[in-house]
């Protein structure tokens, strides 16, 4: 009852500013170094090396899984890893100089693994008895498929077609795409850590302890711990894993446990040459098959959507303005050139924007373009000096899986941050957001479960390439969620007067062209006055 006699004083009314919601920010605050503000050279070099370490995980894991299936040994695996590193360095430089100009690392993609396995299992290679010759024949087939698949992104990007699609993207439809580009990779996180829990779990604990807790206890102007957490934690856990290995902790363990836990099982250092420069057509002349090319093209389109979401995440973590559609289209074109280089050099895999390196930008709060260009230099350097690169490539996979647990989570969370531009009190918003995210998780789960039980996808015909065209896209969380959200957002009640504001389109109007906002012109404009050569994008 009001006026009851308790004798206690009334609580003070909250201040007016305490009742106000947090203001909308089109650029992420508290970023130490944005795209155009590089850190001092010593710090930039260490940060670049850290990006190199993070991208090594995917660079090593994919060839390690695929090369033995092709008939190759440790020698072939090392050459593929060197080639993938070398081309990743070139693609990262091209993207940062002439593409989106974002601090985005371009590396290997898991999206291309399924059509690659289909090529490996093709019947025309089964009659080859020599394992090395079989490896080379399969590699040439993969190269041909990648070369054809690259044309999709090159045409969509440089013709400006993807620009026209991106103009219909709103903050609401971007949320499921970006969020599941990170959260959708959950299978590469803790399941990988659990393969050697005594190494993976300490890595997660140290990573969180150094980056989130220690900086609030030890106040330092140089921010050493939070910026170099990866180098410090990986070094400690790697030494710890080596001590377990030499101490005989894994003697008598199952072979799989030893492969994941021991630091001397990779076989890369002994097989790596001291100096070797990868070159185009090193495996021979590429061969072409129409069905395999179409399957790889489907994977290229899925990678295109996934990288679109990751590009937005990178721009956010670098404290840049939202990507103008023309800049995104230009970046897609250069990513297509990256896949073309993958096919010419023979990397066994197509390229896309590295999600883990996007998460590293959030951890370090350094979104400098120069840092990523330095990391590209490390990729090229260690790909040529094989022995030195093989040492770092021998880091146990559970350590990388532990890094993914944090970095993929960062990318997923930055997708949710675009909800600040939307009206969360709208039932339309709730339906599009909830349905697209749920289906983005549920549909790929069905496809993956079916494949793991039956050994093939739900679409199973005699044409393996046709199966991949359907099964690969619907096994991608980001693809399914992004397509559903994009369709619903652009078709559901569009004529209602409040919808445009509810979906957040009005916040992105000024970023439809990089010339309409001086900040976008500063971040994305090409060097050497090259913008005049790209009038269509």
N, C-alpha and C positions, 0 to 999 in steps of 0.2 A: 504494500500500500504506500502511495506517495505520502510523505509527511509522517511516516512511522517513527516512533521514538527510539532510535538506536543510539543516538548521541554522537554517531560518527559523522565526520564532515563529508561533503559531497566530493566525488572525484573531479579534478580539474578537467575542463573541456579541452579536447585536443585542438592543437593549432590548426589553422586553415590549411597550411602547406602540408601538414601530415595527412590530410584527407585527400589530397590530390594524387591522381595516378602518376606513374612514372612517365615522363615525356617521351614521345616517339623520337627515335634517332635514326636518320637514314645512313649515318656512319657510326661504326662501333667505337665508343670512347675508350680511353685508357689503353690504347695501343701505343707502345713505346716508339716504334719506327714504322711508318706507313710505307707505301710503295716507293715514293720519291725521296724518302729521307733515310739513307743508309746509315747503319751504325759504324763506329770506328773500324778500321781495317782488321786489327787483330780479332775483335769480337765477330766481325762479319765472316772471317775465315773459319772460325770455330763453329759458328752457326751454320755455315754452308756445309761443313763436314758432318754436322749433325743431321742435316737433311739427307745427305748421302747415306748415312748409316740407316736411317729409317726406311728409305726406298729399297735397300738391299733385300729386305725380307721377301717381297713379291718377286724381285728379280731372281732370287735363288730358288724359291719354293716352286715356281711354275716349271722351269727347266728340270729341276730335280724330280718332279712328278712325271713329266712327259718324255724326256730323253730316253730313259730305260725302256719305255713302251715302244719306242721307235727303233730299238736295237742298238742305241749308242751307249758307250761306256763313260768313264770319268773324263776322258780326254774330250769327247764330244760335248759333254755337259759343261765343261769349263769354257770351251769355245763359244757355246751358245750364251752362257752367262756374260762372258766378255762382250759379245756382240750386242746383247740386250742392254748392257750398261752403256756401251759406246753410243748406240742409237738413242737411248734415253737422254744422254747428255746433249746430243745434237737437237733433239726435239724440244727439250726444256729451253735451250738457248733460243731456238726459233720462236717458240711460243711467247717467251718473255720479251723478245725484241720486236717481233713482227705480228704476233697473234693478238691475244687479248691484252698483252703486256702486264698480266697479273703475275704475282710470285707463285706460279703453279708449276709443280714438278710433273712432267709427263713420263709415265713408266708403263710397265706391263699391266695387263688387265685380265682378271679372272673370267670376264665375259666371253673371251675368245677361246676358252679352254674346251668347251663342249664341241664346237665344230672342228677344232683341231683334233680331238680324240676321234671324231668320225672319220677324218682323213687318215689317221693312224690305222684305224680298223678296216679301211677300204680293202676289198678283196684283191685288187690288182697288185698289192705289195706282198701278198702271202707266199708267192712263189720264189721270193728272193732268199737265198740261203745265207749269204754273207751279211752279218749284222751291220757292219759299217756301210755297205752299199745300200742296204735296206733303209738305214737312217737317212742317208743322203737323198734317196729317191722320195721318201716321205717328206723330208724337209723341202725339197723342190716343189712338191705338190702344195704344201702349206704356203710357200712363198707366192705361188701363182694365185691362190685364193685370196691372200692378203692384198696383193697388187690390185686385183679386180675390186675387192671390197673397199679399198681406199677411195675409189672414184665417187662413192656415195657421199662421203663427207666433204670431199673436195668440191663436188658440184653443188651440194646444198649450202655449203659455206660461202664459197667465192661468188656464186650466182646471186646471193642475197635471199634465197628461198627460206633459209632458216631464220633470217631476220624477220620475214613476214610472219612466220609461225610464232616467234618469240614475242612479237608485239601483242599477241593475245594472252600472254602469260601475265598473271596478276600475283600479288603476294599470297593470296589464298591458294591458288593452284600450285604455287612454288613450294609451299610448306611440305606437302607429302613427298614431292620429288626430291627436295634437298634432304629432308629428315631421313628418308629411307635409303638415300645414297650412303648414309652413315650407319643408321640402325640396322639396315638390311643386311649388313655384312657381319652380323652377330656370330655366324657359324665359324668365322675366322678368328674370333676372340677367345673366350674362355675354353671352348673345346680344344683349341690348340695349346692353351696353357696347361690343361689337365693331362696332356700327353706326357708331360714331365713336370708334375706339380711342384717338386722340390726346387725347381729352377724358375718356373713361370710365376708362381705365387710370390716369392721374394721380389721378383722384378716388379710386379704390380705394386706391392707394398712400398718399395723404395721409391718408385716413380711418384706415387701419391704423396709420400712423406716429404720428399725433397721439393716437390713443386707446390704443394698446397699448405703444408704445416710449418716447415722450417722457415720460410720467408717471413712468416708472421711472428716468429720468435727472434730470429736474427735479422735485424733491419739493416739492409745494405743498399747504398745508392747504386751499386754496380749490378744488382740483380743476378748474381752469378748462379745461384742455385736453381732458380726457376727457369733461367734461360738455357742452362747446360745440364738440365736434369737427365736427359737421355744419355749423354756421354758418361756422366758420373755413375748412373745406376747400371747401365749396360756393362761398363768396365768392372764394377764390383761383382755383379752376378756372373759375368763371363769368367772372371778369375775363380770365383767360388765353384762354378761348374767344372772348370779345369782341375781344381783340387779334388773334387769328387771323382773325376775321371782317373787321374793318376793315382789316387788313393785306393782304387779298386772297388769303388762303391757299386759298380755295375757289372762286376764279374758274375757270370751265371745268370744275368738278367735276360729276358726274352729279346730277340733281335730288334723288334720294334722299339722297345724301351731304350736300348743302346743307341739306336739311330737318332732318337729324339733328344737324348740326354747327354751323350758323350760329345766331347769337343774335338775328337779325333776320328770321327766316322764319315765326315763329308767326302774325303778323298780328293779335295779340290787343290790343296797346296802342292801335292806331289805331281798332280797331272797338269798343273798350270805352267805355261811357258813363261820365261822371264820377260820377254818383250814380244808382243804381237799386235799388229794393227788390223782390226776387222775391215773388210772391204766388200763391196757389192758382188753378188754372184759367187761368193766364196764356196758355196756348196754345189755349184753348177748352174745350168740354165733352168729357170723355173718352168714347171709344167702346169697346164691349165685344165680344169674340169668344170663344166658349167654348173652342175649341181652343187659341188663343193664351194664354188664362188658365190652362189646365191645364199647358201647357208652362212658363209662367212660375212656376207653383206647384211644378213639379218642381225648377226652379232655386232656388226659395225653400227647399225642403227640403234641397238640397245645401248651400246657404249656412248653413242652420241647423246642420248637422253640422260644417261647417268652423269656424263661429264658436264652437261649443261647445269645440272644441280650442283655439282662440285665447284664449277666456276663461280656460281653465286656465293657459295660458302667461302671460297678463297677471297672474293672481293669484300665480303663482310669482315673476315678476320684481318684483312690488310687495311681496314678502315677506309676503303674506297667507296665511291657511290655505287648504287646498283648498276649492273652491267647494261649499257644501252644495247638494244637488239642488233645494231649494226656491228658493234664490237664483238658480241657473242658469235655472230655469223662469221666474222673474220677469224676468230679463234678456232671455230669448227673447221674452217677451210685448212688452216695450218695443222690441225690435228689429223685431218685426212692425209696431208703430206707426210705426217709422222708415220701413219700406217703404211703409206707407200714405201717409206724408208725401211720399215720393218720387213716388208716383203722383198725389197731389193737386197738387203743385207742378210736376211734369214735369221730372225730373232725367235722364231717358233711361236710368236705371240703378237697380238695387236696392242696398240698404245691407247691410253686414256689418261685423264687427270688423276694423279695419285691422291686418294682420299686420306691416307695416313699422313702424307706431308701437309695436307690442308689442316688436319688436326694439330700438327706440330706448330703451325702458325699461331694457333690459339694458345698452346702451352707456353710458347716463348713470348708471345705478344709482339713479335717482330714480323712485319709483313713487307719487308724491304725486297724490292726486285733484285737488287745487287746480290743479296744473300743467296737467292735461288740460282742466279747465274754463276756464282762461285761454286755452288753444289754441282752444277752441270760440269764445271771444270774438273771437280773431283771424280765425277763419273767417267769422263773421258780419260783422265790421267790413270786411274786404277784399272780401267778396261785395257789399257795398253801395257801397263806393268802388271802382268798377270799374277805373279807370285804374291805381290803385296795386296792386290785386290782379293785374291783367294783367301788370305788370312782373315779378312773381315767378313767374307762371304761364308766362312765356316762357323759363324756364331749360331748356336743352337736355335732351331725354329721356335720353341716355346718362349724365348726371350722376345722375339718379334711379335708373337701372338699377344704377349702381355702389353706391349706398346699399343697394339691395335685396340685393346679394350678401352684405352683412354682416348685415343685419337679418333676412332670411329664414333665414340660417344660425343665428342666435341662437335663433329660435323653434323650429327643428328640433331644436337641441341641448337645449333645455329639455324637450322631449318625452322625450328619452333619459334625462333626469335622474330621471324617475319609475321607472326600472328599479331604483333603489336600494331601493324598497319590495318588489321581487319576488325570487323565488329563481331566480337565473340558472343554477344547477346542475341545474335541473329540465328534463327533455326536453320536458315539456308546454309549459313556458314558451318554450323554444327554438323549438318547432314553431309555436306561435301567433304569436310575434313575427316569426320569419323568413318564414313563409308570407304573413302579412298585409302585411308591408312589401314583399316581392317582388311580390305580386300587385297591391298598390297602385301600384307603379311600372310593372308590365308591362301590365296591362289598359288604363290610359289611354294608354300609349304606342301600343298597337295601334289604339285608336280615333282617336288624333290622326294617326298615320301614314296610316291608311286615308282619313281626311278630307282630308289634304293632297294625296294622290295622286288620289283620285276626285272630290274637290270636294263630297262629302257623306259622312255617317257610315255605319257598317256597317249600321245599321237605316235602310232607305231605302224608304219607302212614299209613296203619293200624299198622305198626311196629314202635312204638315210638322210639325204640333204633336205628333203621336204620335212621330215620329222624335226630336224634342227631348226628350220625356219619358224616352226610353231612352238616347240618346246623351249628353246633358248629365251625368247622374249618373256614368256610367261613364267620363267623360273627366276626372273629378276624382280625383286621387291620394288626398287625405284621405278622401273619401267611400268609395272602394273599400276602402282599408286599414282604416278605422274600422268599417265594416259587417262585414267578414270577422273582424276581431279580436273585436268585440263578440259575434258569433254563436258563434265557436269557444270563447271564454272562458266563455260562459254555458251551453254544451251539452256540452263535452268533459270527461268524468270528474268532473263536479261533485260526485258523492257521495263521492269519495275524501277521507279526513280531512285530508290534507295540502294539498289544492288551495286551500282558502281562504287559507291562509298563503302559499302559493307565489305566488298572483296578487296579494297585497298588500292584500286587502280589509280585513284586521284593522287596518291603519294608518288607514283612512278611516272606521272605524265612528263615531268621535267627531265626525265632521264631517257626519253624515247630517242634522243639523239645526243651524241657526246658534245655537240656544239651548243646545246641549249643550256648547259650548266658549266661554268668555268672550271669546277673541280673535275668533272668528267673529262674535259679537254686536257687538263693537266695529267690525269692518270693514264688515259688510254690513247692519246694521240701518238702516232708513229714518229720515230726519230728521222732525222735527215729529210724532213718535209716529204715523206713517202705517202701521206694520206691521199694525194692527188692520183696515185696509181691504183687506188681501191675505191673508185667512185660508186660502184654498185653495192658496196657493203659499208 
